[in-house]
Amino acid sequence: MKGKLIDVVKIVFSDFDNTMLHYYSNKNYFDDYQLEILQKLREEGIRFGIVTGRCVSFFTRFPKLLEVIDFILASNGACIYDVREKKFIYEKLVDNHSLNNIIGYAKSNCSKFIINSLDKRYQYGEWSDIQCETYQEGISYICEQVVLMVDKLKLEDCHHYLASLGNVVVNNVVCWDNYYSIDINDIGVSKGNSIVKLCQILEIDLVDTIGFGDGENDLSMFQVVGKSVAVGNANNKIRQISDDVSLKCNDNGVFRYLEDNILNR
């Protein structure tokens, strides 16, 4: 039901890109107002977790943000990082056999890839605007997520191949010009499952949670949180299943919603 109320909010979950911040716009930082809202949540005893396809190391570029959030549920939920304690408290990794098969497929199809390895990233091929170490042969990598860059013409073939592996799942597909970026995780990894896991660890009832998102990889999050809120720029599928809709990301949708409906209610 649109506008559904929840009595108590103990933890807030939010997608990052195009939900909290349009990273590829001119504004690639968090301003005083946004940080103040997150600080006020902390003072009220309400925790905050970012649920994202990004890896943990990506967020080192936002040091002020890290001072006012509690958790990063990274790589579409493959791991959970406790920001205050500076340690990983959960991880679900791609098995070595599947990883080696994916790497072999990528190389034979001239595809670039990135391995998210908890606190580091490794790249094969040139990726613009991404800071990674270089992938090297003969090393056994700890892998929470593989990101493949696949030519549009090979997308269907890639999906068939990944499905044949049996032990991995595609959690997000993003179109970039003539290529698709594909997020691949161990089977069972999703944003929703990582939220369930963290709430079990914290002994928080899911009915006391709220989640914000904009894209289809947020569907699993919306299925488990006590209240789901689509930002105004979210796609139609997400908007239709959400309990409520906030302002757009560029209009501080998440932060205005938290201020009006959580802090000032």
Disulfide bonds with the S-S distance in Angstrom:
none
